[in-house]
Amino acid sequence: MSVKYPAILGLLFLCYANAVSQPAESAGKQEKVNFSSSETWILGYFRPDRFTQKPHSEWYYQGYDSYKFDDEVIARLLAINRDDITIKVVMGSWCPDSRREIPRFMRIMTAINFPVEKIEFLGVDNSKFSPVAGYEEINIERVPTFIFYVKNVEAGRIIENPVTSLEQDMLDILERKQ
């Protein structure tokens, strides 16, 4: 009988050691996030700090940190009176174009000191639907869509991909309305 206790204790120790080591092993592995899964979608109005939280923080910080904007265009954007400008951003967190352009957009907004309170973020599903009253009126066909308003009147849009660059297209829209 005394021989069984050390064997049982040894077996228990091995089970415990295996159980304790598994979280440490899996913590070192990064699971690939499936952004086409509705569980990861950001829907409706939201604050941009959602980008800094998992599972979105990886693509957000990578895109934000790596984007190199045109300094001359940024200087021209800084010279524009932004008092009457507001921006609506419609995006799909499931959409690769949105995950590419949103960090770039935020980097530009930071560079020109544009108040985040004047930017409205709206998340849509993969059918471009959002559970927000009046959403249909802005006619979104592709994401991301950046809608620029001057004195509450739409001045222009950047849809899906910029023509030149995000900051240049932004400048082109805003200079037309100055």
Long-range contacts (C-beta under 8 A, 24 or more apart in sequence): 33-58, 35-93, 35-94, 35-99, 36-94, 36-126, 38-94, 38-125, 40-93, 40-94, 41-92, 41-93, 41-94, 41-123, 41-125, 41-126, 42-91, 42-93, 42-123, 43-123, 43-124, 43-125, 43-130, 43-131, 44-122, 44-123, 44-130, 44-131, 44-132, 45-120, 45-121, 45-122, 45-123, 45-132, 46-121, 46-122, 46-123, 47-121, 48-106, 48-116, 48-119, 48-121, 50-121, 51-102, 51-103, 51-106, 56-93, 59-99, 59-103, 60-99, 60-102, 60-103, 60-106, 61-103, 62-103, 63-99, 63-100, 63-102, 63-103, 63-104, 64-103, 64-104, 64-106, 64-107, 67-103, 67-104, 67-107, 69-104, 69-107, 69-108, 69-111, 69-165, 69-166, 69-167, 70-165, 70-167, 70-168, 73-165, 73-167, 73-168, 73-171, 74-108, 74-111, 74-112, 74-167, 76-171, 76-175, 77-108, 77-112, 77-167, 77-170, 77-171, 77-174, 78-112, 78-113, 80-171, 80-174, 80-175, 80-178, 81-178, 82-112, 82-114, 82-118, 84-150, 84-151, 85-114, 85-118, 85-148, 85-149, 85-150, 85-155, 85-174, 86-118, 86-119, 86-120, 86-148, 86-149, 86-152, 87-114, 87-118, 87-119, 87-120, 87-146, 87-147, 87-148, 87-149, 88-119, 88-120, 88-122, 88-138, 88-146, 88-147, 88-149, 89-119, 89-120, 89-121, 89-122, 89-144, 89-145, 89-146, 89-147, 90-122, 90-124, 90-130, 90-138, 90-140, 90-143, 90-144, 90-145, 90-147, 91-121, 91-122, 91-123, 91-124, 91-143, 91-144, 91-145, 92-123, 92-124, 92-125, 92-126, 92-128, 92-143, 92-144, 93-123, 94-125, 94-126, 95-126, 95-143, 95-144, 97-142, 97-143, 97-144, 97-160, 97-161, 98-143, 98-144, 101-144, 101-146, 101-161, 101-162, 101-166, 102-144, 104-166, 105-144, 105-146, 105-166, 108-166, 108-167, 108-170, 146-170, 148-173, 148-174, 150-174, 150-177
